[in-house]
Each structure stands twice: as C-alpha cells, then as structure tokens.
Amino acid sequence: MVEVKVESIRVSLMNQQRLVLLREKDGPRFLPIWIGPAEADAITLGLQHTEVERPLTHDLLRGAIEQLGATVNHVIVSELADETYFARIVVTRDGETIEIDSRSSAAIALAVRVEVPIYVADAVMAAAGQLPSTEGDEPTATGARPPAVRPAAGEEEDGLDVFRDFFEELDLGDCGPSADPED
C-alpha cells in the first residue's frame, strides 16, 4: 500500500467537473480521481476543519462509528474496476478489525475529518498513478490513462476528450515545494 495525502481539489472551468488529487506521501506520484461537486465540498470542508450547523453525511458517519465504540484506523482506495475506484474504511472495535465498503470520495471525506492515513493499493497506483513530466508542465502516466467519467446519455462513445484535455492541461508544478527561491 502507498500512503497518500489530499494534494488538492481541482475544478474544470469548462464543465465544473471536480478532481481530487492524491499525492504519494513519500514520492512523486499522484492519483487523480474524478468526483462530484458535493463530494468535493465534503472533502474541502473536512480539510478546512469547518463546522456546519447540522452534521453532513460524513460527519454523521464519523459520529455513528464513535457512538458504536469503534475507531477509524485508515482508509484504502483498494480497487479500480470499470473506471470506478472502490475504497474501504478500516475500523477497530473491541480489538476486532472491520472493513467497510465505501465510495472512494466518501472514504477520503471521512479520513480528512478523523485525520487518519489514506492509502492506495499498489495495483491501483500502478494502473492509474501519474508522474509529473520532467518539463513539469504535463503529467505522464506510470500505467494506464486515469479513469474518466463515463459519457452522458447522447454523447459519443469517446466523448471524454474534454476531460482528457483538462487533465492533460493541469499545471502540476504547483503541487509541491518550489525549487525557485523567488516563489
């Protein structure tokens, strides 16, 4: 397993699609995951430690786990199948480890709220992990192209060009410490 952190949430200005970038904690790779606007907001609120008047779904899940006497240990983006990421929330209760099936975005939103590690299975990172290019202006794949959003009804089968263009145009140079002392 590869430990990652939430690097950023990005928004396509062309279609408002959100992308969460998970950065390898001790390495250069990152994992892009397309998510919905509500999921992006939930992750952002968790990262900012923003309290809301009434519990959101991920706050409710955190409270339910705590009320049942369990503790979240970590979350794992465990599988990639048919362009969909699957995750597991790993909790401990009375010395027993329990794995709960989850959407990757929900697991990430919970992890940032309870401040536990996020892991990506080695096979997932090998298949969809990305490396910044040596020029620093566009990513290159370590494996397959990252999973894309399925075409909407009525779109061409390969109607994903706008997403590919968005991903390929991401400036990943701002994802880490700058080597330029003037920055």
trRosetta pair geometry for C-beta under 8 A, 3 or more apart (Angstrom, degrees):
i j d omega theta_ij theta_ji phi_ij phi_ji
1 76 6.6 -72 -130 -126 132 110
1 119 4.1 8 173 -178 123 131
1 120 6.9 149 -162 69 73 36
1 121 6.1 -47 -107 -106 75 40
1 122 6.5 -98 -78 -37 28 78
2 24 5.7 -48 170 -125 121 97
2 25 7.8 173 167 19 73 86
2 27 7.6 -61 -155 35 118 129
2 29 7.5 -24 175 74 156 128
2 119 6.5 138 68 -160 40 72
2 120 4.9 -25 63 60 98 90
2 121 7.9 4 18 92 84 7
2 122 6.4 117 -25 -90 96 58
2 125 4.9 42 19 -47 146 160
2 129 7.9 24 59 -89 167 141
3 24 7.5 91 81 -159 53 57
3 25 4.3 -21 104 10 98 134
3 26 7.2 55 62 2 102 94
3 117 5.5 -54 -135 -166 109 119
3 118 7.1 110 -158 76 63 52
3 119 5.6 -45 -95 -99 53 74
4 22 4.0 45 151 166 143 106
4 23 6.0 150 -159 72 87 33
4 24 5.7 -52 -101 -95 82 35
4 25 6.0 -151 -106 -33 22 81
4 30 7.8 109 -142 -134 121 55
4 31 6.5 -50 -112 22 163 114
4 77 8.0 -11 32 15 137 122
4 118 5.3 -59 70 98 83 101
4 119 7.0 131 14 -122 83 23
4 120 5.4 42 -13 -13 129 109
5 22 7.0 159 73 -156 24 69
5 23 5.7 -25 60 60 78 89
5 25 5.7 92 -18 -90 97 85
5 118 6.8 133 -100 44 34 113
6 9 7.5 -1 178 -47 115 80
6 20 6.4 -53 -137 -172 98 107
6 21 7.5 103 -165 77 55 56
6 22 6.2 -45 -98 -103 46 66
6 23 7.8 55 156 16 8 84
6 43 6.5 177 -131 177 155 120
6 47 6.2 -106 84 -87 143 127
6 108 6.6 108 -77 -173 117 116
6 112 6.3 -12 -1 -80 143 126
6 118 7.3 71 -41 21 78 157
7 21 4.2 -55 62 104 114 103
7 22 6.5 153 -1 -132 93 12
7 23 3.8 91 -63 -24 119 112
7 30 6.1 -33 -4 -128 152 127
7 175 5.4 9 -178 -154 134 102
8 20 7.7 -174 96 -150 41 50
8 21 5.1 15 52 42 76 114
8 175 7.0 -113 -2 -115 121 85
9 18 6.1 -13 -176 -166 97 109
9 19 7.3 154 -161 78 50 47
9 20 5.5 -23 -105 -102 74 70
9 21 7.7 -160 -80 15 26 76
9 40 5.0 125 -166 -156 134 97
9 43 6.1 147 -74 88 130 122
9 44 5.7 -73 15 -68 154 101
10 18 7.0 147 78 -157 48 57
10 19 4.6 -17 61 61 98 100
10 20 8.0 177 19 -85 72 23
10 21 6.6 50 -9 -22 110 109
10 170 6.8 -7 -154 -120 172 116
11 16 6.2 -17 -171 -146 103 49
11 17 7.4 155 -153 77 55 38
11 18 5.7 -26 -98 -100 70 69
11 19 7.8 -171 -74 20 26 77
11 40 7.5 95 -79 -180 92 164
12 15 5.1 5 100 47 126 77
12 16 6.4 -74 71 -14 79 9
12 17 4.6 18 23 49 123 84
12 18 7.9 -130 6 -68 79 26
12 19 7.5 78 -36 -13 89 108
12 162 7.6 91 178 150 150 98
12 163 7.5 -81 -73 -111 158 60
12 166 4.5 -32 -112 -131 117 150
13 16 7.8 32 -134 -69 19 52
14 162 5.7 -144 115 -170 144 116
14 166 6.5 -131 29 -77 122 115
15 162 6.1 83 -21 137 134 139
15 163 8.0 -57 44 -72 142 75
15 166 7.9 -93 29 -54 103 148
16 37 6.9 -6 153 -75 106 120
17 34 6.3 -24 171 -150 114 106
17 149 6.5 -112 -138 -24 143 151
17 163 6.7 -34 73 -104 163 97
17 166 7.3 134 64 74 117 171
18 34 7.1 122 84 -161 55 56
18 35 5.0 -49 95 73 108 79
18 36 6.6 41 37 137 117 9
18 37 5.9 144 -20 -87 128 48
18 39 7.2 -176 80 74 141 90
18 40 3.8 -101 -164 -61 164 142
19 32 5.3 -13 -174 -165 116 101
19 33 7.0 147 -159 72 63 38
19 34 5.7 -36 -100 -99 74 54
19 35 7.1 140 -110 20 21 79
19 166 7.8 172 -27 128 141 121
19 167 7.4 153 -108 -95 161 88
20 32 7.5 151 77 -154 44 50
20 33 5.1 -18 59 62 93 95
20 35 5.4 30 -11 0 106 132
20 39 7.9 -87 -33 128 127 106
20 40 6.9 -167 -62 -108 94 77
20 43 6.1 7 -105 84 133 176
20 105 7.0 150 -1 -111 144 85
20 108 6.5 109 148 128 164 168
21 30 5.2 0 -175 176 96 131
21 31 7.4 149 -159 72 49 44
21 32 5.6 -21 -102 -98 72 70
21 175 7.0 -90 130 -123 150 127
22 30 6.2 157 81 -163 47 72
22 31 4.4 -12 60 56 105 96
22 32 7.9 -165 23 -73 72 24
22 33 6.9 34 -7 -2 107 110
22 77 7.4 -166 13 -7 170 148
22 108 7.7 -118 -80 -113 117 132
22 118 6.7 -115 -139 118 126 134
22 120 6.6 136 114 -50 145 129
23 29 7.7 154 -156 96 51 45
23 30 4.7 -30 -101 -103 59 96
23 175 6.4 165 -90 170 134 116
23 176 7.6 156 -153 -73 151 95
24 27 4.0 -33 118 65 137 92
24 28 6.6 9 53 56 122 19
24 29 4.3 61 -19 62 133 81
24 30 6.6 -118 -7 -75 78 44
24 31 8.0 98 -52 -16 77 89
24 125 7.5 80 -85 -143 112 135
24 129 7.5 40 -51 -146 118 126
28 131 5.8 51 114 -137 112 85
28 132 6.5 -99 174 23 113 93
29 125 6.4 81 128 -170 149 108
29 129 4.3 7 -176 178 130 120
29 130 6.4 138 -157 67 74 39
29 131 5.7 -49 -99 -79 70 72
29 142 6.3 -26 -116 -17 121 148
30 129 7.0 143 70 -157 26 73
30 130 5.4 -32 66 63 78 94
30 131 8.0 144 19 -89 74 28
30 132 8.0 53 8 -41 115 81
30 139 7.8 -91 54 -119 110 137
30 172 7.4 -161 21 -141 147 131
30 175 7.0 -60 -60 179 150 157
31 77 7.0 174 124 78 159 161
31 120 5.6 153 -24 -103 159 160
31 124 7.2 32 -128 135 144 101
31 125 6.3 -86 -72 -110 121 72
31 128 6.0 66 -140 107 90 101
31 129 5.5 -51 -81 -103 82 65
31 130 7.1 152 -93 13 32 85
31 146 7.7 143 -164 -120 56 116
32 128 7.6 -120 49 160 69 105
32 130 6.4 22 -8 0 100 137
32 146 4.8 2 65 -145 107 165
32 167 6.4 133 121 -132 172 116
33 77 7.5 -130 -71 -126 145 147
33 85 5.6 -38 -128 0 120 154
33 104 5.7 -109 -162 111 156 142
33 105 7.1 -169 127 -69 128 82
33 146 8.0 -130 -78 -175 37 121
33 147 7.7 18 -125 58 60 110
34 147 7.1 -118 14 101 106 88
34 148 7.0 64 -20 -153 146 34
34 149 5.1 -123 141 -58 164 93
34 163 7.3 -16 -90 -149 139 132
35 39 4.2 -111 171 92 116 130
35 40 5.5 147 97 -57 114 79
35 43 7.6 58 105 -8 166 136
35 104 7.9 -119 -87 89 108 96
35 105 4.4 125 -130 -95 124 133
36 39 4.8 92 57 12 78 105
36 40 6.9 -137 99 -7 39 89
36 105 7.3 102 29 149 79 179
37 40 5.5 -53 -145 35 32 113
37 41 6.3 33 156 -18 65 104
38 41 5.7 -54 -150 37 31 111
38 42 6.4 34 151 -22 64 105
39 42 5.5 -51 -146 34 33 114
39 43 6.5 32 155 -16 65 103
39 103 7.8 -94 -111 120 138 132
39 105 3.7 -1 -167 166 138 143
39 106 7.2 -80 -125 -58 106 57
39 109 6.6 -120 -158 -48 71 129
40 43 6.0 -55 -150 37 30 108
40 44 6.2 29 153 -18 65 110
40 105 8.0 -56 -53 -149 48 126
41 44 5.6 -57 -145 40 31 112
41 45 6.2 33 157 -21 67 105
42 45 5.9 -51 -145 35 28 110
42 46 6.5 28 154 -17 61 107
42 56 6.2 -167 -117 136 98 145
42 57 7.2 -36 -116 54 143 98
42 58 5.3 118 -174 -4 122 135
42 105 7.5 93 65 157 123 98
42 106 7.9 -8 109 -111 153 52
42 109 4.2 -1 128 -129 112 140
43 46 5.7 -59 -153 38 31 113
43 47 6.3 31 152 -20 67 106
43 105 6.9 -93 -46 -163 118 81
43 108 5.6 -1 -107 118 118 108
43 109 4.9 -99 -76 -91 65 76
43 112 6.1 92 -154 18 67 149
44 47 5.7 -54 -146 36 32 111
44 48 6.2 16 159 -6 66 112
45 48 6.0 -67 -145 47 27 102
45 50 4.5 -90 -154 56 77 115
45 52 7.0 -6 -164 -38 144 114
45 56 7.2 85 82 14 156 155
46 49 7.4 26 -177 -75 32 39
46 50 7.9 -70 -48 34 19 80
46 58 6.7 -55 -67 112 126 148
46 109 5.5 159 -16 -161 147 61
46 110 7.8 -114 -114 -76 156 8
46 112 3.6 105 127 97 122 110
46 113 4.4 -81 -133 -61 112 74
47 112 5.1 -45 -67 -176 64 142
52 55 7.3 131 75 -106 103 22
52 56 6.0 63 46 -30 148 99
52 59 7.3 -144 45 -20 106 157
55 59 3.7 -142 -154 100 89 117
55 60 4.6 127 129 -60 127 74
55 63 6.3 -52 -125 -5 160 139
56 59 4.9 91 48 11 66 106
56 60 7.0 -125 99 -8 31 91
57 60 5.6 -56 -150 35 29 114
57 61 6.4 29 153 -19 64 104
57 106 7.5 -66 120 -129 122 104
58 61 5.5 -44 -145 34 36 114
58 62 6.5 42 152 -20 63 101
58 106 6.6 -171 -91 -155 98 70
58 109 4.3 -108 -94 129 156 114
58 110 5.2 -147 -156 -75 101 66
58 113 5.8 163 140 -20 113 148
59 62 5.6 -49 -149 35 33 114
59 63 6.4 32 151 -17 64 107
59 113 6.8 -158 -89 -145 61 153
60 63 5.7 -56 -148 39 30 111
60 64 6.2 31 154 -20 66 106
61 64 5.7 -52 -143 36 30 111
61 65 6.4 31 157 -18 64 105
61 106 7.6 93 -16 178 168 106
61 110 5.8 -66 97 -100 130 121
62 65 6.0 -58 -152 36 28 109
62 66 6.4 23 154 -14 64 110
62 72 7.5 -59 -122 -16 74 136
62 110 6.2 172 -67 -143 88 86
62 113 5.3 -101 -66 118 146 135
62 114 5.7 179 -126 -59 114 107
63 66 5.7 -59 -146 41 31 110
63 67 6.0 29 158 -19 68 109
64 67 5.8 -54 -140 39 29 109
64 68 6.3 23 159 -14 63 110
65 68 6.0 -63 -150 40 27 107
65 70 4.8 -82 -175 76 79 107
65 71 7.5 119 148 -97 110 13
65 72 6.0 40 141 -48 159 93
65 91 5.9 -133 -152 -118 121 147
66 69 7.8 52 175 -65 33 17
66 70 7.3 -102 -82 61 23 63
66 71 7.9 53 -102 -93 64 54
68 93 6.7 -38 127 -114 97 141
69 93 5.7 92 101 -144 85 98
69 94 7.0 40 123 -41 124 85
70 91 4.4 35 165 165 125 126
70 92 6.4 161 -158 79 78 37
70 93 3.8 -48 -95 -73 89 103
70 98 7.1 -52 -135 39 140 126
71 91 6.3 157 77 -158 37 78
71 92 5.2 -16 58 57 92 89
71 93 7.5 161 14 -74 64 58
72 75 7.5 -9 -177 -50 115 85
72 89 6.3 -54 -132 -178 105 101
72 90 7.3 100 -162 78 62 53
72 91 5.3 -46 -98 -97 49 84
72 110 6.6 -161 -122 149 162 113
72 111 7.4 -150 149 -100 138 57
72 114 4.8 83 56 98 133 161
72 116 5.2 -131 119 -15 101 156
73 90 4.7 -55 58 107 108 100
73 91 6.4 171 -1 -110 84 25
73 92 5.7 75 -48 -17 114 102
73 97 7.4 -23 -2 -130 149 98
73 116 6.3 129 135 -159 22 140
74 90 5.3 5 61 51 69 117
74 111 7.2 33 -159 -120 49 113
74 116 5.0 -152 -96 152 48 112
74 117 4.4 -19 -122 69 114 87
74 118 7.0 -180 -170 -84 87 24
74 119 6.0 44 154 -6 130 107
75 87 5.9 17 174 175 104 120
75 88 6.9 176 -156 87 63 47
75 89 5.2 -26 -106 -107 91 60
75 90 6.8 -176 -92 13 34 80
75 102 7.3 -59 -146 62 114 147
75 107 4.0 152 -165 173 139 107
75 108 6.8 -152 95 -72 152 41
75 110 6.6 123 -62 76 140 105
75 111 4.5 -100 13 -65 127 122
75 116 6.8 110 -8 94 81 113
75 117 7.8 -164 34 100 61 53
75 118 5.4 -14 67 -117 96 70
75 119 7.1 -178 92 29 47 72
76 87 6.2 165 86 -156 49 72
76 88 5.0 -1 54 53 100 91
76 90 6.7 54 -8 -25 104 114
76 107 7.6 -71 47 171 35 153
76 118 7.9 160 -88 -166 29 53
76 119 4.7 -21 -109 74 75 101
76 120 7.3 148 -162 -98 63 20
76 121 6.4 67 175 -50 108 83
77 85 5.5 -27 -159 -176 106 121
77 86 7.6 126 -164 80 57 40
77 87 5.0 -41 -103 -96 50 94
77 104 5.1 39 -115 -127 98 115
77 107 7.3 172 -74 80 66 140
77 108 8.0 16 -63 -59 105 101
77 118 7.4 37 -16 175 95 95
77 119 7.2 -154 25 100 68 50
77 120 4.6 -12 59 -114 109 74
77 121 6.7 -121 96 5 62 80
77 124 5.7 -149 119 119 97 166
78 86 5.6 -56 65 100 90 89
78 87 5.9 132 6 -126 88 33
78 88 5.1 38 -26 -1 141 101
78 121 5.0 76 -144 -34 42 127
78 124 7.1 155 148 -32 11 138
79 85 7.3 147 83 -159 53 47
79 86 4.1 -1 59 50 100 114
79 121 6.8 28 -63 24 44 150
79 123 7.9 2 -117 86 54 118
79 124 6.6 -150 -121 -73 11 114
80 83 7.7 6 -178 -114 89 17
80 84 7.3 164 -153 78 53 39
80 85 5.7 -22 -100 -100 75 63
80 86 7.5 -156 -71 16 29 79
80 123 7.7 -152 25 119 99 90
80 124 4.9 130 -20 -124 109 87
80 127 5.5 -157 61 85 145 142
80 128 5.8 163 -102 -17 166 131
80 147 6.5 -155 -159 -44 113 132
81 84 6.0 -28 72 60 65 88
81 86 6.8 12 20 -14 102 118
83 147 3.9 147 -152 -153 69 106
83 148 6.2 -46 -152 48 133 53
83 150 6.8 139 90 -62 142 84
84 147 7.0 -179 -47 -175 22 157
85 103 7.9 79 89 -172 85 60
85 104 4.0 -1 111 -27 120 146
85 124 7.2 72 -129 -148 94 133
85 147 6.9 -168 -40 37 85 152
86 101 7.3 -38 -172 -155 105 88
86 102 7.9 125 -176 72 61 50
86 103 7.9 -76 -128 -122 46 34
86 104 6.9 172 -176 -50 3 91
87 101 7.9 119 82 -167 51 45
87 102 4.6 -47 86 81 96 95
87 103 6.5 21 31 124 108 19
87 104 4.2 130 -32 -97 122 57
87 106 7.5 -175 63 63 131 79
87 107 3.8 -120 128 5 145 153
87 108 7.6 -124 -103 -31 170 75
88 99 4.5 -7 -176 -172 129 104
88 100 6.4 140 -162 65 68 43
88 101 6.3 -37 -104 -99 74 38
88 102 6.2 141 -112 21 21 95
88 107 7.1 59 66 -108 16 145
89 99 7.3 148 71 -159 44 51
89 100 4.4 -20 57 60 97 105
89 102 5.1 71 -21 -25 97 143
89 107 5.3 -158 -68 -121 86 93
89 110 6.2 -3 -113 83 130 152
90 97 6.4 -9 -170 -169 95 101
90 98 7.5 156 -155 80 48 45
90 99 5.5 -19 -100 -102 71 75
90 100 7.8 -165 -73 19 26 75
91 97 7.5 155 84 -154 40 53
91 98 5.1 -21 67 63 89 95
91 99 8.0 167 23 -87 68 27
91 100 6.7 27 4 -9 111 114
92 95 7.0 -2 -176 -120 103 11
92 96 6.8 156 -154 76 61 39
92 97 5.5 -30 -97 -96 77 61
92 98 7.4 162 -94 17 26 78
93 96 5.7 -26 69 60 70 91
93 98 6.3 1 17 -1 105 125
102 106 5.0 -131 -176 82 105 111
102 107 4.3 120 107 -58 140 99
102 110 7.8 -77 -153 14 158 136
103 106 4.4 85 60 8 92 106
103 107 6.9 -164 85 -8 46 86
104 107 5.7 -57 -147 38 32 111
104 108 6.2 32 156 -19 67 107
105 108 5.7 -54 -146 37 31 111
105 109 6.3 34 154 -20 65 106
106 109 5.7 -52 -145 36 31 112
106 110 6.4 30 155 -16 64 105
107 110 5.8 -56 -150 38 30 110
107 111 6.2 33 152 -24 65 108
107 118 7.7 124 131 -127 98 98
108 111 5.5 -52 -144 34 32 114
108 112 6.5 27 160 -16 65 103
108 118 6.2 36 -115 -118 76 142
109 112 6.4 -56 -149 35 27 104
109 113 6.7 26 152 -18 60 109
110 113 5.7 -62 -154 36 34 112
110 114 6.3 0 163 7 72 110
111 114 6.6 -71 -139 51 26 87
111 115 7.7 90 165 -90 56 8
111 116 5.2 -100 -144 64 77 84
111 117 7.4 -63 -159 97 121 19
111 118 4.9 91 149 -72 165 97
112 115 7.1 26 -166 -79 31 50
120 124 5.2 -119 177 84 93 119
120 125 4.8 106 116 -58 122 101
120 129 7.6 129 120 -77 150 106
121 124 4.5 88 63 5 89 105
121 125 7.0 -166 88 -5 45 85
122 125 5.9 -60 -147 40 31 107
122 126 6.1 31 155 -21 67 108
123 126 5.6 -53 -144 37 30 113
123 127 6.3 24 158 -16 64 110
124 127 5.9 -61 -146 40 28 106
124 128 6.1 -32 175 32 66 107
124 129 7.7 98 122 -41 61 88
125 128 7.2 -82 -127 60 20 70
125 129 4.1 34 -174 -49 66 128
125 142 7.8 -5 153 79 72 140
126 129 6.5 3 -66 16 14 114
126 142 6.9 -103 -147 119 42 111
126 143 5.2 97 151 -62 53 143
127 143 4.6 -131 -142 123 20 153
127 144 5.4 -8 -177 25 71 108
128 143 6.3 -53 -40 70 23 118
128 144 6.3 -32 -84 68 59 89
128 146 5.1 81 -163 -119 97 65
128 147 6.2 -27 -117 -14 139 85
129 141 8.0 119 88 -161 49 63
129 142 4.8 -17 89 45 94 129
129 143 6.4 73 42 12 74 106
130 139 4.5 8 175 180 125 135
130 140 7.2 149 -162 75 78 32
130 141 5.9 -54 -111 -108 73 50
130 142 6.5 -166 -108 0 19 89
130 146 6.6 -34 -50 -55 118 114
131 139 6.6 144 77 -160 36 81
131 140 5.6 -26 70 66 90 82
131 141 7.7 99 24 -167 80 6
131 142 5.5 93 -18 -55 104 98
132 136 5.8 20 162 -122 123 50
132 139 5.8 -66 -106 -104 41 68
132 140 7.7 47 149 18 14 77
132 172 4.5 -151 -102 100 108 133
132 173 7.3 122 -153 -73 143 52
132 175 7.3 -170 -63 43 131 130
133 136 6.6 -109 75 -27 75 20
133 137 6.7 -40 58 49 119 56
133 138 5.3 24 0 72 133 64
133 139 6.4 -173 -26 -128 82 14
133 140 4.9 94 -85 -21 83 104
135 138 7.2 16 71 27 112 75
136 172 7.1 -138 -169 77 59 82
136 173 4.5 63 166 -89 108 102
137 171 6.6 -31 -143 -122 61 74
137 172 8.0 152 -145 36 14 77
137 173 6.8 -7 -86 -36 51 117
138 168 5.7 13 -152 -176 118 69
138 169 7.3 -32 -107 -98 99 25
138 170 7.6 110 -128 59 58 65
138 172 7.8 102 -132 12 15 106
139 167 7.4 -61 41 158 126 87
139 168 7.4 -124 44 -123 84 47
139 170 6.7 11 -14 65 111 111
139 172 5.8 79 -65 -16 93 147
141 144 6.5 -100 -179 103 144 12
141 145 6.0 -85 -78 -85 149 42
141 146 7.6 -156 -107 -34 107 70
145 148 7.4 -4 128 -35 112 104
145 164 7.4 -17 -169 -117 137 102
146 167 6.5 -155 45 -153 127 157
148 160 4.6 53 152 -158 152 144
148 163 5.0 126 -148 102 107 146
148 164 7.0 -30 -99 -60 138 78
149 160 6.9 165 61 -121 69 102
149 163 5.8 177 26 -80 97 157
151 155 3.8 -142 -174 82 109 122
151 156 6.7 -127 -134 76 154 40
151 157 6.5 -139 2 -138 154 22
151 158 7.8 -52 -61 -37 133 3
151 159 4.2 91 -120 47 116 113
151 160 6.6 -102 -70 -52 82 81
152 155 5.0 87 56 -12 69 121
152 159 7.5 -83 31 97 71 144
155 159 3.5 -88 165 21 116 170
156 159 4.4 136 55 -58 74 93
158 161 7.2 58 142 -40 85 89
159 162 7.9 -5 161 10 69 98
160 163 4.9 -48 -174 40 80 114
160 164 5.8 83 127 -24 88 98
161 164 5.4 -55 -143 39 36 111
161 165 5.9 39 157 -22 69 105
162 165 5.7 -51 -145 37 29 113
162 166 6.4 33 153 -21 62 105
163 166 5.6 -50 -146 35 33 113
163 167 6.3 28 156 -15 65 106
164 167 5.9 -58 -148 39 29 107
164 168 6.0 23 157 -15 66 112
165 168 5.9 -60 -141 42 26 107
165 169 6.1 15 162 -12 64 115
166 169 6.1 -70 -148 42 23 103
166 170 7.2 47 151 -50 60 86
167 170 5.9 -27 -162 -13 38 114
171 174 6.1 48 116 5 101 101
172 175 4.9 -22 -170 -5 72 128
178 183 3.8 -28 107 57 168 154
180 183 4.6 91 82 -20 99 105
